[in-house]
Amino acid sequence: MKKQKIDIFRCAGDIISALRPGILITTKVGDKLNSMTIGWGTLGVVWEKPIFIAYVRTCRFTHEMLHGNGEFTINVPVGDFPRKALGFLGSKSGRDMDKISAAGLTPVEPNVIGVPGLKEFPLTLECRVIYRQTQDEALLGDEEKSQFYSVEKGPHTAFYGEIVDAYLIEE
Ligand SMILES: Cc1cc2nc3c(=O)[nH]c(=O)nc-3n(C[C@H](O)[C@H](O)[C@H](O)COP(=O)(O)O)c2cc1C
């Protein structure tokens, strides 16, 4: 499968626009591979490095996976793609099943890290976590606290992934 290198900052608008309907974060620990849908994310520069920050609730299986292996890929749809996968990967947990096989997605060998990309979500960022921070409830605004947080839901951890490679997967 061919990969075409991309300039992430030229593609930033496409990546950020895709967040609203949903993009994917993929993680791998040992043989276990898992993807979940994310709608929150930040693309920018920190410590003079290109960074994608993913906000993952502490209760997610993906959170556990990122503690097992601090690497992830960000998988952004381009053109036609299996839209149903966004709902499926955003409602089922990898604790209970192999979501990637169940959704019929195709892992693609990575270049730098150990976590694959996905053919059906071809714009790929390979990321290595260099910092993580779980939200301090005491510092949240009242509106955000009441709208997004409850005892059952818990806080998000911001995983700062240094973008070590970026490309478009082609047929
Ligand atoms: C459109 C959409 C956006 C979502 N965005 C996020 C997000 O940014 N952070 C998060 O923790 N969960 C988010 N979720 C929820 C997770 O995708 C969902 O809980 C998923 O089942 C967790 O999978 P896992 O247990 O395999 O990690 C989103 C769900 C949908 C449908």
The ligand as a Gaussian input file, in Angstrom:
#p B3LYP/6-31G(d) Opt

LIG

0 1
 C      -18.750000      11.457000      17.567000
 C      -18.121000      10.927000      18.837000
 C      -17.074000      11.632000      19.426000
 C      -16.465000      11.158000      20.601000
 N      -15.418000      11.866000      21.140000
 C      -14.777000      11.397000      22.258000
 C      -13.628000      12.088000      22.772000
 O      -13.116000      13.082000      22.210000
 N      -13.069000      11.602000      23.912000
 C      -13.564000      10.484000      24.569000
 O      -13.018000      10.077000      25.607000
 N      -14.645000       9.804000      24.073000
 C      -15.240000      10.230000      22.929000
 N      -16.313000       9.532000      22.398000
 C      -16.783000       8.303000      23.068000
 C      -15.918000       7.053000      22.766000
 O      -15.644000       6.946000      21.383000
 C      -16.688000       5.776000      23.230000
 O      -16.923000       5.831000      24.623000
 C      -15.982000       4.476000      22.845000
 O      -16.937000       3.438000      22.902000
 C      -14.792000       4.139000      23.728000
 O      -14.165000       3.007000      23.199000
 P      -13.074000       2.148000      24.000000
 O      -13.719000       1.705000      25.301000
 O      -12.811000       0.994000      23.071000
 O      -11.894000       2.997000      24.220000
 C      -16.926000       9.969000      21.216000
 C      -17.990000       9.257000      20.625000
 C      -18.567000       9.719000      19.448000
 C      -19.686000       8.928000      18.813000

